[in-house]
Structures are given as structure tokens and as C-alpha cells.
Amino acid sequence: METAIAKRKAVLERIESLEGAIRRAKEYLETGTHADWQGFRPLFGRKAGLPPHKDWVKNVFLPRREKALARAEKILEKLGAQERLRVRDNRAPQRTARAGPAW
């Protein structure tokens, strides 16, 4: 039970992070804000202090984040389905009037 809750929380945090990154990228493309955001910094290949190229943000950064967001939402749906199945299949036996010996 604890791990299911922890997994769900981690996926929700990941979705929130990806939505924030997508929002920042779209704002950067529209207005140029967030040019110095650390999420745009590459590991290598660009000199410090330069903003990211808008084509890179539009054609590489955004599609990758949107794809990751779709995957995370799909995982969240699977976790919800697994939780429903676990609860449904783990019922305690119910007692009925007919459960006793039939004399």
C-alpha cells in the first residue's frame, strides 16, 4: 500500500514538473522570458550566457517533454487501474445466511 502511494506521488510530481517545463518553453517562444532557466542549459556545446535557440526549444525540447508527459499520464492511469484491481480482488469473505451448514 505504501509503495503504491509513493509511486503515485512520484508520478504526480513528475507530471507537475513536466507541465512547468512545457509552460516555460512556450513562454520563452512567445515572449523570450525564462531564457536563463536551468532546464534549457545543455550538458555541453553552448557557451555560457547565450539563450537557447528558439528552433531547438520548438523542435527538440518541447516534443520530448510532451512525449514524457504523455508517458507519465499513461503510467498514472495504469497505477489507478492496478489499485482498483487490487482493492476489488482483495475483499474479505462475506458472511451470508446461507454460509452456514445446510441442514
Residue frames as a rotation matrix with the C-alpha (Angstrom) as fourth column:
MET 1
0.569 0.822 0.000 0.00
0.822 -0.569 0.000 0.00
0.000 0.000 -1.000 0.00
GLU 2
0.472 -0.468 -0.747 2.78
0.175 -0.781 0.599 2.40
-0.864 -0.414 -0.287 0.95
THR 3
-0.604 -0.769 0.211 4.69
0.342 -0.011 0.940 1.79
-0.720 0.639 0.269 -2.26
ALA 4
-0.143 0.634 0.760 1.57
0.983 0.002 0.183 2.38
0.114 0.774 -0.623 -4.36
ILE 5
0.822 0.440 -0.362 1.05
0.512 -0.849 0.131 5.74
-0.250 -0.293 -0.923 -2.68
ALA 6
0.126 -0.871 -0.475 4.73
0.054 -0.472 0.880 6.64
-0.991 -0.137 -0.013 -3.07
LYS 7
-0.610 -0.316 0.727 4.69
0.686 0.248 0.683 5.66
-0.396 0.916 0.065 -6.74
ARG 8
0.311 0.830 0.463 1.54
0.936 -0.352 0.002 7.70
0.164 0.433 -0.886 -7.38
LYS 9
0.767 -0.068 -0.638 3.04
0.257 -0.878 0.403 10.71
-0.588 -0.473 -0.656 -5.59
ALA 10
-0.287 -0.956 -0.062 6.28
0.205 -0.124 0.971 10.45
-0.936 0.266 0.231 -7.60
VAL 11
-0.462 0.184 0.868 4.38
0.886 0.144 0.441 10.27
-0.043 0.972 -0.229 -10.89
LEU 12
0.657 0.754 0.021 2.22
0.753 -0.657 0.024 13.26
0.032 0.000 -0.999 -9.93
GLU 13
0.454 -0.588 -0.669 5.34
0.086 -0.718 0.690 15.27
-0.887 -0.371 -0.275 -9.06
ARG 14
-0.588 -0.676 0.445 6.89
0.469 0.164 0.868 14.29
-0.660 0.719 0.220 -12.40
ILE 15
0.003 0.691 0.723 3.75
0.987 -0.117 0.108 15.41
0.159 0.714 -0.682 -14.26
GLU 16
0.833 0.299 -0.466 3.78
0.434 -0.875 0.215 18.72
-0.344 -0.381 -0.858 -12.42
SER 17
-0.002 -0.937 -0.348 7.46
0.098 -0.347 0.933 19.23
-0.995 -0.033 0.092 -13.29
LEU 18
-0.615 -0.212 0.760 6.91
0.720 0.244 0.650 18.42
-0.323 0.946 0.003 -16.96
GLU 19
0.425 0.836 0.347 3.91
0.897 -0.441 -0.036 20.76
0.123 0.326 -0.937 -17.17
GLY 20
0.690 -0.247 -0.681 6.04
0.170 -0.858 0.484 23.54
-0.704 -0.450 -0.550 -15.68
ALA 21
-0.421 -0.903 0.086 8.82
0.238 -0.018 0.971 22.90
-0.875 0.429 0.223 -18.20
ILE 22
-0.338 0.385 0.859 6.35
0.941 0.123 0.315 22.95
0.015 0.915 -0.404 -21.09
ARG 23
0.744 0.641 -0.189 4.81
0.656 -0.754 0.024 26.19
-0.127 -0.142 -0.982 -19.80
ARG 24
0.324 -0.708 -0.627 8.25
0.038 -0.653 0.757 27.83
-0.945 -0.269 -0.184 -19.52
ALA 25
-0.612 -0.572 0.545 9.23
0.525 0.221 0.822 26.71
-0.591 0.790 0.166 -23.01
LYS 26
0.065 0.725 0.686 6.05
0.982 -0.169 0.085 28.12
0.178 0.668 -0.723 -24.52
GLU 27
0.839 0.177 -0.514 6.53
0.349 -0.900 0.261 31.41
-0.417 -0.398 -0.817 -22.66
TYR 28
-0.127 -0.964 -0.234 10.12
0.152 -0.252 0.956 31.54
-0.980 0.086 0.179 -23.92
LEU 29
-0.558 -0.055 0.828 8.97
0.806 0.202 0.556 31.06
-0.198 0.978 -0.069 -27.51
GLU 30
0.423 0.835 0.352 6.27
0.874 -0.478 0.084 33.74
0.239 0.272 -0.932 -27.17
THR 31
0.986 0.105 0.126 7.98
0.060 -0.946 0.319 36.44
0.153 -0.307 -0.939 -25.11
GLY 32
0.231 -0.973 0.028 11.59
-0.047 -0.040 -0.998 35.43
0.972 0.229 -0.055 -24.55
THR 33
0.345 -0.092 0.934 11.24
-0.921 -0.226 0.318 35.12
0.182 -0.970 -0.163 -20.78
HIS 34
0.777 -0.106 0.620 12.95
-0.280 0.824 0.493 32.25
-0.563 -0.557 0.610 -18.94
ALA 35
0.756 -0.545 -0.363 15.95
-0.365 0.109 -0.925 32.40
0.543 0.832 -0.116 -21.29
ASP 36
-0.281 -0.924 0.260 18.26
-0.750 0.042 -0.660 31.76
0.598 -0.381 -0.705 -18.35
TRP 37
0.631 0.579 0.517 16.19
-0.772 0.535 0.343 28.88
-0.078 -0.615 0.784 -16.88
GLN 38
-0.279 -0.852 0.442 18.45
-0.798 0.462 0.387 26.00
-0.534 -0.244 -0.809 -15.84
GLY 39
0.254 0.464 0.849 16.26
0.054 0.869 -0.492 23.45
-0.966 0.171 0.196 -17.69
PHE 40
0.983 0.101 -0.152 17.36
-0.131 -0.187 -0.974 24.92
-0.127 0.977 -0.170 -21.02
ARG 41
0.268 -0.962 -0.058 21.08
-0.904 -0.272 0.331 24.53
-0.334 -0.037 -0.942 -20.24
PRO 42
0.778 -0.050 -0.627 22.70
-0.315 0.832 -0.457 21.78
0.544 0.552 0.631 -22.31
LEU 43
0.867 -0.498 -0.015 25.29
0.320 0.533 0.784 19.47
-0.382 -0.684 0.621 -20.87
PHE 44
-0.255 -0.962 -0.101 27.85
0.415 -0.203 0.887 20.65
-0.873 0.185 0.451 -23.42
GLY 45
-0.301 -0.008 0.954 28.19
0.949 0.099 0.300 22.52
-0.097 0.995 -0.022 -26.71
ARG 46
0.503 0.488 0.714 26.92
0.561 -0.812 0.160 26.01
0.658 0.320 -0.682 -25.92
LYS 47
-0.609 -0.760 0.228 28.83
0.358 -0.520 -0.776 28.91
0.708 -0.390 0.588 -24.49
ALA 48
-0.358 0.433 -0.827 27.69
0.911 -0.034 -0.412 30.22
-0.207 -0.901 -0.383 -21.13
GLY 49
-0.565 0.189 -0.803 25.37
0.104 -0.949 -0.297 33.19
-0.818 -0.251 0.517 -21.15
LEU 50
-0.892 0.277 -0.356 23.72
-0.421 -0.229 0.878 32.51
0.161 0.933 0.321 -24.50
PRO 51
-0.087 0.925 0.369 19.97
-0.780 0.167 -0.602 31.86
-0.619 -0.341 0.707 -24.59
PRO 52
-0.375 -0.008 0.927 18.74
0.294 0.947 0.127 28.62
-0.879 0.320 -0.353 -26.14
HIS 53
-0.973 0.048 -0.224 17.97
-0.227 -0.316 0.921 28.67
-0.027 0.948 0.318 -29.84
LYS 54
-0.272 0.959 0.085 14.24
-0.799 -0.175 -0.575 29.02
-0.536 -0.224 0.814 -30.40
ASP 55
0.166 0.295 -0.941 14.23
-0.829 0.559 0.029 26.31
0.534 0.775 0.337 -33.08
TRP 56
-0.727 -0.485 -0.486 15.83
-0.132 0.793 -0.595 23.89
0.674 -0.369 -0.640 -30.61
VAL 57
-0.833 0.477 0.282 13.21
-0.351 -0.061 -0.934 24.70
-0.428 -0.877 0.218 -27.99
LYS 58
0.037 0.930 -0.366 10.38
-0.931 -0.101 -0.352 24.30
-0.364 0.354 0.862 -30.52
ASN 59
0.388 0.121 -0.913 11.64
-0.758 0.606 -0.242 21.20
0.525 0.786 0.327 -32.36
VAL 60
-0.349 -0.600 -0.720 13.55
-0.015 0.772 -0.635 19.28
0.937 -0.210 -0.279 -29.68
PHE 61
-0.972 -0.132 0.195 12.79
-0.182 -0.106 -0.978 20.41
0.150 -0.985 0.079 -26.14
LEU 62
-0.332 0.928 0.169 9.00
-0.913 -0.271 -0.306 20.73
-0.238 -0.256 0.937 -26.39
PRO 63
0.298 0.507 -0.809 8.31
-0.699 0.693 0.177 17.45
0.650 0.513 0.561 -28.24
ARG 64
-0.501 -0.547 -0.671 10.48
0.067 0.748 -0.660 15.49
0.863 -0.375 -0.338 -25.79
ARG 65
-0.958 0.165 0.235 8.74
-0.269 -0.232 -0.935 16.98
-0.100 -0.958 0.267 -22.77
GLU 66
-0.089 0.986 -0.142 5.28
-0.995 -0.094 -0.031 16.48
-0.044 0.138 0.989 -24.27
LYS 67
0.119 0.055 -0.991 6.08
-0.391 0.920 0.004 12.84
0.913 0.387 0.131 -25.02
ALA 68
-0.818 -0.463 -0.340 7.39
0.148 0.402 -0.904 12.34
0.555 -0.790 -0.260 -21.48
LEU 69
-0.698 0.643 0.315 4.21
-0.679 -0.455 -0.576 13.96
-0.227 -0.616 0.754 -20.13
ALA 70
0.209 0.790 -0.576 2.05
-0.883 0.406 0.236 11.57
0.420 0.459 0.783 -22.15
ARG 71
-0.220 -0.376 -0.900 4.07
0.007 0.922 -0.387 8.60
0.975 -0.092 -0.201 -20.81
ALA 72
-0.982 -0.174 0.072 3.72
-0.057 -0.088 -0.994 9.82
0.180 -0.981 0.077 -17.22
GLU 73
-0.323 0.937 0.131 -0.04
-0.936 -0.295 -0.193 10.27
-0.142 -0.185 0.972 -17.61
LYS 74
0.245 0.362 -0.900 -0.30
-0.572 0.803 0.167 6.76
0.783 0.473 0.404 -19.03
ILE 75
-0.631 -0.537 -0.560 1.66
0.173 0.606 -0.776 5.38
0.757 -0.586 -0.289 -16.06
LEU 76
-0.862 0.365 0.352 -0.67
-0.492 -0.433 -0.755 7.23
-0.124 -0.824 0.553 -13.69
GLU 77
0.125 0.938 -0.323 -3.68
-0.964 0.192 0.182 5.61
0.233 0.289 0.929 -15.39
LYS 78
0.024 -0.188 -0.982 -2.05
-0.140 0.972 -0.190 2.17
0.990 0.142 -0.003 -15.07
LEU 79
-0.923 -0.380 -0.060 -1.38
0.023 0.101 -0.995 2.76
0.384 -0.919 -0.084 -11.37
GLY 80
-0.492 0.823 0.282 -5.01
-0.849 -0.383 -0.363 3.72
-0.190 -0.418 0.888 -10.87
ALA 81
0.327 0.602 -0.728 -6.20
-0.744 0.639 0.195 0.60
0.583 0.478 0.657 -12.69
GLN 82
-0.375 -0.544 -0.751 -3.86
0.078 0.789 -0.610 -1.61
0.924 -0.287 -0.253 -10.66
GLU 83
-0.950 0.044 0.310 -5.12
-0.310 -0.270 -0.912 -0.05
0.044 -0.962 0.270 -7.44
ARG 84
-0.054 0.998 -0.009 -8.75
-0.998 -0.054 -0.012 -0.66
-0.013 0.009 1.000 -8.42
LEU 85
0.278 0.105 -0.955 -7.98
-0.395 0.919 -0.014 -4.29
0.876 0.381 0.297 -9.29
ARG 86
-0.718 -0.623 -0.312 -6.08
0.058 0.394 -0.918 -4.81
0.694 -0.676 -0.247 -6.05
VAL 87
-0.751 0.505 0.425 -8.95
-0.628 -0.349 -0.695 -3.45
-0.203 -0.789 0.580 -3.99
ARG 88
0.202 0.892 -0.405 -11.53
-0.958 0.266 0.107 -5.41
0.203 0.366 0.908 -5.96
ASP 89
0.237 -0.166 -0.957 -9.65
-0.240 0.945 -0.224 -8.71
0.941 0.283 0.184 -5.73
ASN 90
-0.736 -0.637 -0.228 -8.69
0.105 0.225 -0.969 -8.35
0.669 -0.737 -0.099 -2.06
ARG 91
0.025 0.821 0.570 -12.12
-0.736 -0.370 0.566 -8.41
0.676 -0.434 0.595 -0.45
ALA 92
-0.810 -0.169 0.561 -12.66
-0.550 0.553 -0.626 -10.21
-0.205 -0.816 -0.541 2.79
PRO 93
-0.787 0.569 -0.237 -15.03
0.350 0.729 0.588 -13.15
0.508 0.380 -0.773 2.55
GLN 94
-0.551 0.680 0.484 -18.56
-0.753 -0.655 0.064 -12.05
0.360 -0.329 0.873 3.29
ARG 95
-0.945 0.303 0.124 -20.84
0.176 0.790 -0.588 -13.96
-0.276 -0.533 -0.800 5.58
THR 96
-0.506 0.854 -0.124 -24.34
-0.677 -0.304 0.670 -14.61
0.534 0.423 0.732 4.47
ALA 97
0.127 0.654 0.746 -27.22
-0.924 0.352 -0.151 -16.54
-0.362 -0.670 0.648 5.97
ARG 98
0.920 0.257 -0.296 -26.52
-0.371 0.816 -0.443 -19.35
0.128 0.518 0.846 3.55
ALA 99
0.096 -0.984 -0.152 -22.87
-0.735 0.033 -0.677 -19.64
0.671 0.177 -0.720 4.54
GLY 100
-0.224 -0.145 0.964 -23.61
-0.897 0.417 -0.146 -21.93
-0.381 -0.897 -0.224 7.46
PRO 101
-0.950 -0.139 0.279 -24.24
-0.064 0.963 0.262 -25.64
-0.305 0.231 -0.924 7.27
ALA 102
-0.409 0.825 -0.390 -27.22
-0.828 -0.157 0.537 -26.58
0.382 0.543 0.748 5.14
TRP 103
-0.918 0.113 0.381 -29.32
-0.156 0.779 -0.607 -28.93
-0.365 -0.617 -0.698 7.38
